[in-house]
Amino acid sequence: MRSFAGNQPLSEASRDAPRQLPDDIYNATLPRWRAVIRNHLLKAVARESIVIARLQASTCMGSIQLG
């Protein structure tokens, strides 16, 4: 399943975002323990973003039907 940020797939949107570098640069420059934590957090945020987007979509659709 693909995640979206605005109208762009998440991978394309993050490439255009300021101050974001490719993951391999972070993994090479950060201390190992920070890179491991960062990678775990990024995976968690990606999973949670999908759930939150579904909740927002269902909430928005519910309020439109009630209005």
C-alpha positions, 0 to 999 in steps of 0.5 A: 500500500502506498502512502500519500502526502498531499497529491504526491506519493510519500517518497516523492514528497519527501524528496522535495521536502527541505532538510531531508536527505536520502536514508543512506546518508543518515545511516552513514553519518549518524552513530549506529545507535541513532541510525537504528532508532531513527529507522525504527521510528520512521517505520512506525511513523509510516505505519501510523500515517496510514492508520491516521489517514484512514481515520481522517478520511472516515471522520471527514466522510461521516461529517459530510454525510451528517451535514 
